[in-house]
Amino acid sequence: MKIAIFGAGVAGLSTAIELVERGHTVELYEKRKILGGKVSVWKDGDGDSIESGLHIVFGGYKQLQQYLDKVGAGDNYLWKEHALIYAEPDGKQSFFKKANLPSPWAEVIGGMQADFLTLWDKLSLIKGLYPALAGNEEYFRSQDHMTYSEWHRLRGASEHSLQKLWRAIALAMNFIEPNVISARPMITIFKYFGTEYAATKFAFFRKNPGDSMIEPMRQYIQSKGGKIFIDAKLNRFELNSDETIKCAVLQDGHKIEADAYVSALPVHNIKKIVPEEWLNNAYFRNLHEFVGSPVANCQLWFDRKITSTDNLMFSQGTTFATFADVSITCPDDFQQGMGTANGGSVMSLVLAPAHQLIDMPNEVITKLVIKDIHDRFPLSRDAKLLKSTIVKIPQSVYKAVPDVDKFRPDQISPVKNFFLAGDYTDQHYLASMEGAALSGQQAAEKLHARFCA
Ligand SMILES: Cc1cc2nc3c(=O)[nH]c(=O)nc-3n(C[C@H](O)[C@H](O)[C@H](O)COP(=O)(O)OP(=O)(O)OC[C@H]3O[C@@H](n4cnc5c(N)ncnc54)[C@H](O)[C@@H]3O)c2cc1C
């Protein structure tokens, strides 16, 4: 079959990997000049790698790791110490380290040793979070009507642990606050955290997600005969009389005919392209239930090291929620002699929540970030800032607010030759690289089953 895929983020690339493997003729169309979507990385005029966002691979990302192995990138990421590290004012750090025991004892004993939680926090968490540890998919779904803060308080867990521990997790996962995010994804994460020892390990790409993951994926698809087109923006579909797709039309007017079409566009893009005729069907109308989370990524190059932490860090009450010194975590990029780096720290910081920041000028945002960096990293107060960059994404992953999960569409659409992939489609992960990889795997499998079984 000839299959046209639109959007070359992790979802589109995963769909393409699956379909070239099954012997189909695959054409992948991407509107930008670079592949990778929210994971894309490019070099600026100084030769520095600019990331759309700091990206971490979790131990639980089975599908993504399988693709990384397949495309020869299985050694391109490095596991870090199994710990949550919170940067506190004046250089102090707090830790939540898993004990070297099977789950859930690893988490219970590790939690009891966390110095930033009070005894009451710990006892209220063990009692309050038990339903999440014992719960199944049906229970998690039944909790989707309330926010995580509501769920946490209903369970009698302490307010201090909500602000100190879980707020950072909500911001890291979906770039929104615990009083906005649905309880469902949070308690699903607790289940993983509390029952699968390795699921919450963090890994960083050796270079950056572009060179270490997206480029090997591109090479693999092309080596199997797949064709990839950049600067190729999907504009609209022309339909047959039965409302199936006759052809896809790119912005430059080029028409593409295929046996099947896969959208791996973000939900806010595909909903603008869905033909009016299809809106009779709730499957397509429901795409309008999704709203993107604003987020920004800031990179700062310093003339000296301001931290020695080789891991992801979290922090509270700062413009940034999660961050790392990528000159330490990513040993094959951001090193002395590469672009602006001179052996000093290169901080990559995810700014969230970002709804207030997104319309501010970059210079103002950078000042706010630097003020917080000085607060958390005393060594930075005497350091010289060599360079700063900001990438803003006004609509990134969909906001996992209460009652939206039920609208996540299946990869098979009611239109016979049209399929959806993308992190927002129905798979058991929240919007993430793993969710995008799973969506691509499911879209390809369902497409193949519909036409070739
Ligand atoms: C700052 C930040 C940090 C993150 N950190 C992590 C992390 O640590 N771990 C993790 O697992 N996830 C993380 N994520 C989430 C993860 O990046 C996304 O969930 C995932 O990459 C989405 O993949 P996707 O293929 O579904 O969508 P996208 O990456 O959005 O890909 C869609 C593609 O479609 C293209 N496109 C759009 N319109 C058209 C059109 N009309 N025609 C052709 N092409 C089009 C886009 O250019 C893009 O390339 C982070 C996201 C951000 C923004």
The ligand as an ORCA input file, in Angstrom:
! r2SCAN-3c Opt
* xyz 0 1
  C       9.182     21.803     26.696
  C       8.767     20.375     26.535
  C       9.379     19.395     27.306
  C       8.966     18.065     27.199
  N       9.584     17.105     27.955
  C       9.262     15.795     27.778
  C       9.997     14.782     28.449
  O      10.935     15.054     29.214
  N       9.636     13.485     28.228
  C       8.603     13.148     27.400
  O       8.317     11.951     27.236
  N       7.888     14.099     26.754
  C       8.194     15.410     26.916
  N       7.496     16.373     26.233
  C       6.312     15.983     25.431
  C       6.702     15.409     24.066
  O       7.622     16.276     23.430
  C       5.458     15.296     23.174
  O       4.428     14.639     23.874
  C       5.735     14.501     21.911
  O       6.981     14.838     21.347
  C       4.613     14.775     20.889
  O       4.879     14.085     19.689
  P       3.836     14.124     18.490
  O       4.510     13.460     17.338
  O       2.524     13.603     18.948
  O       3.575     15.675     18.172
  P       4.622     16.833     17.654
  O       5.954     16.618     18.258
  O       3.920     18.096     17.924
  O       4.736     16.548     16.102
  C       3.785     17.005     15.176
  C       4.497     17.368     13.869
  O       3.512     17.794     12.922
  C       4.038     18.880     12.186
  N       2.917     19.599     11.566
  C       2.005     20.429     12.152
  N       1.119     20.883     11.239
  C       1.471     20.315     10.058
  C       0.930     20.363      8.752
  N      -0.162     21.100      8.469
  N       1.528     19.639      7.764
  C       2.646     18.875      8.011
  N       3.202     18.800      9.243
  C       2.621     19.488     10.254
  C       4.788     19.671     13.242
  O       5.698     20.588     12.663
  C       5.457     18.540     14.022
  O       6.710     18.206     13.474
  C       7.889     17.708     26.312
  C       7.297     18.690     25.524
  C       7.734     20.002     25.616
  C       7.069     21.033     24.757
*
